[in-house]
Amino acid sequence: MSTLEQHYQQVSQRLQQACDQSKRAPQTVKLLAVSKTKPATMVETIYQQGQRSFGENYLQDAQEKIDALQHLTDIEWHFIGPIQSNKTRPIATHFHWAETVCRDKIAQRLNDQRPADMPPLNVLLQINISGEDQKAGIHPDEVDQLAALVAQLPNLSLRGVMCIPENTQDDAALAQQFQAMQRLFQRLQQSYSSVDTLSMGMSADMALAIAYGSTEVRIGTDIFGARS
């Protein structure tokens, strides 16, 4: 077994342990393998281990991989980087998920540019749950307005919310932010039957995020190694 495969298995085991600790079934938490900057060969290696969902931040890099791996027909591509207006068409055309939607204009463009022969693009709303000025995402108070827009766009499917919490070692502060996200998610679920995804948690805070209801954790370096 290669080092890459070993790392993937170790992350999968950690995910299982975190679910066990929170008394949750492992199948209720999706592992999103963040493959940004890594070559298609590494993605395919992890795919052969059973992984299907991959997260990409950089559009050109992602498009090259998507083209190279077209033969993997059940692979699922998630765009998890900032979405500018000039990126919406390729995201709408090539991805299954857009996880960082935080503006009405971007949602409208993704809807308008989604090809008619493709299923609706799955959308997560990015929440700036820590309230940091440098962070992308909407304020929690703005969620209802953006959710209502996305929900009525025919080529988008509102699936939930995501966040990148404060970069801190303070578990109490993280727990507070994760709990706020969980409440937001649960509130949206009451209004929209399509909402089933709470994306939060990365390598360092995976277990805590799962304890607060995360249904998707985003892991990159611990699988693929340091960014090249």
C-alpha positions, 0 to 999 in steps of 0.5 A, spaced: 500 500 500 502 506 498 503 512 503 497 516 499 493 510 500 495 509 507 494 516 509 487 515 506 485 509 510 488 513 516 483 519 515 477 514 514 479 511 520 479 517 524 472 519 521 469 512 523 472 514 530 469 521 531 462 518 529 463 512 534 465 518 539 458 522 537 454 515 537 453 517 529 453 512 524 459 513 519 454 513 513 451 520 516 458 524 515 461 524 508 468 525 507 470 530 502 477 529 499 480 536 498 484 535 492 486 542 490 493 542 487 494 535 486 495 531 480 489 527 477 493 520 478 493 522 485 485 523 485 484 516 481 488 512 486 484 515 492 478 513 487 480 506 487 480 506 494 472 507 494 472 515 495 467 519 490 467 526 492 473 531 491 473 538 493 477 543 488 479 550 489 482 552 483 478 552 477 483 551 471 487 546 475 480 543 477 478 543 469 484 539 467 483 534 472 475 533 470 477 532 463 483 527 465 478 523 469 472 523 465 472 515 465 470 515 472 463 516 471 460 516 478 466 521 481 463 527 484 466 534 483 465 540 489 467 547 488 470 550 494 473 556 492 471 563 492 466 564 486 467 570 482 462 572 476 467 570 471 468 563 474 460 561 474 460 558 467 465 553 468 463 551 475 455 551 472 458 546 467 463 542 470 461 541 477 456 537 481 456 542 487 458 549 489 459 550 496 461 557 497 455 561 494 454 567 498 451 572 493 445 573 490 448 575 483 452 568 483 446 564 485 443 567 479 448 566 474 450 559 476 442 558 475 442 561 468 449 558 466 447 551 468 446 546 462 439 544 460 441 537 460 444 537 467 441 536 473 440 542 478 447 544 481 447 542 488 448 549 492 451 550 499 451 557 502 457 559 505 456 562 512 461 567 515 460 564 522 466 567 526 464 574 523 471 575 521 472 581 516 477 577 512 472 571 511 468 570 505 460 568 507 454 571 509 452 573 516 447 568 519 442 574 519 442 574 511 441 566 510 433 566 510 434 571 504 439 568 500 436 561 501 429 563 499 432 565 492 436 559 491 430 555 493 426 558 487 431 557 482 430 551 477 437 549 476 439 550 483 438 545 489 439 548 496 442 543 500 445 546 506 450 551 509 458 551 510 463 554 514 470 555 515 470 557 522 475 561 526 483 558 526 484 557 533 486 552 538 480 554 543 475 548 543 470 552 546 470 558 541 470 553 536 464 549 539 460 555 540 461 557 532 459 549 530 453 550 535 451 556 531 451 553 524 448 547 527 442 551 529 442 555 522 442 548 519 436 545 523 432 551 522 433 551 514 431 544 514 424 546 517 423 550 511 426 546 505 426 539 504 432 539 500 436 541 505 441 535 508 448 538 508 452 541 514 459 542 511 464 544 517 470 540 520 477 539 517 483 535 519 484 539 526 477 540 528 473 534 525 471 530 531 468 537 534 464 538 528 461 531 527 459 532 535 455 538 533 452 535 527 456 536 521 454 531 515 461 533 511 468 534 513 473 537 508 480 533 508 486 535 504 493 535 507 492 529 511 490 525 505 494 528 499 500 531 503 502 538 503 500 543 498 505 542 492 
